[in-house]
Amino acid sequence: MPLSQDQLRDLAARWGTPLYVYDLARVRSAAALLRAELPAEARVFYSLKANPHPAIVSTCLAEGLGAEVSSAGEWSSIPDGTPATSVIYSGPGKTRDQLVEFAKRWSGYVTVESFRELAEARAVGGFAGILLRVNVSSAHQGASLAMSGRPSQFGVDDADVLASWSTHDLGAGDVVGFQSYAMSNQADLRVLAATAGEVVRFVGEVTRKWGFRPSIVDLGGGFPAPFGRPGELGLTELRAALAAELAATPADARLVFESGRFLAATAGSLYASVLDVKSSHGREYVILDAGVNCVAGLQASGRTLPAPLDVEVVHRRSPAGVRRPVTVTGPLCTPFDVLNRELLLDVMPGDLVRIPNVGAYGLSASAVGFLSRRLPAEVIVDGAEVIGATRVTMVRDFCG
């Protein structure tokens, strides 16, 4: 059962707006839906880059998922006692100090994105295993964010892996498998499945040429979810499509998938107050107290926002009138702080509004430092039960 309108007004009055609300029940529902569409033996890791809130992380771990992290800040959200094999450290440009810190704190799996990183990881040691990230040439395109199948800072080209296998002693035993994260937010599930199949075929080529049988094949993610607009999760027929593409997976290999967007997106909403309604040269503007410092889903489009965000009225201070075309902006001192250039809306100053489905790449992908504004509170609920609230603060430390 979702929160009532009275509860939402109370939350906004208590913690102020802008205000994020995350529903753990929806995180659990998304996890169940995703696992139902993946091979039964596969393991899912939650990507903290989507939303590192400790309550969401703990909920995913309690559901049997692992955690995929890209920084010390992210792995600090993982609760103590989490098994090392439930943590993967990934991302390009890792330093030896970072690898040492991860090995001491978690000693989990580490992905390496170059042969230099491989040498550094071997020098540090102490990991559950090393996964070599591969840029598979035949990976499909068409996602909102593509990271393989073209020149990229991510991973080692598949041809270089095959040609340099013995040079870098990749069969020494410390490399236990491969990772290939090709895309993000892929709406065409057939493309998603076909890309996974290309990775499996590459693994087969390695086995034929070098006799290497990986214990882990990490196929990444890319599962789609709505952002900043109404919508529900759906993965219809993904399992059937994957079954055909993954038939050649090595018998001893554990399949791994990573997901952040799919698990967290529909769990989060951003609530904001209308500060002003004004006209300028024939155009009407609605100014909210939430802008790109609060919500700015990162995309590969070269823009701050991926698409116009939907704004829904939650509570009005006066009776509803006629909806009219408006431009919705935030309160920041920049012309880039536009959330929707043309939206039919009827609001007045003091109204409470909602931007839906921003639990992933919402606050964590925003320009939080711009203008040094206070960050939104993040309220955790479980259905209609309010669990608690946190607020991230930015602190300047003096370095001596």
Buried (B, 14 or more C-beta within 10 A) or exposed (E): EBBEEEBBBEBBEEBBBBBBBBBBBBBBBBBEBBBEBBBEEBBBBBBBBBBBBBBBBBBBBEBEBBBBBBBEEBBEBBEEEBEBBBBBBBBBEBEEEBBBBBBEBBBBBBBBBBBEBBEBBBEBEBBBBBBBBBBBEBBBEEBBBBBBBEEBEBBBBBEBBBEBBEEBEBBEEBBBBBBBBBBBBBEEBEBBBBBBBBBBEBBEEBBEEBEBBBEBBBBBBBBBBBBBBEBEBBBEEBBEBBEEBBEEBBEEBBBBBBBBBBBBBBBBBBBBBBBEBEEEEEEEBBBBBBBBBBBBBBBBEEEBBBBBBBBBBBBBEEEEEEEEEBBBBBBBEBEBBBBBEEBEBBBBBEBBBBBBBBBBBBBBBBBBEBEEBEBBBBBBBBEEEBEEBBBBEEEEEEEE
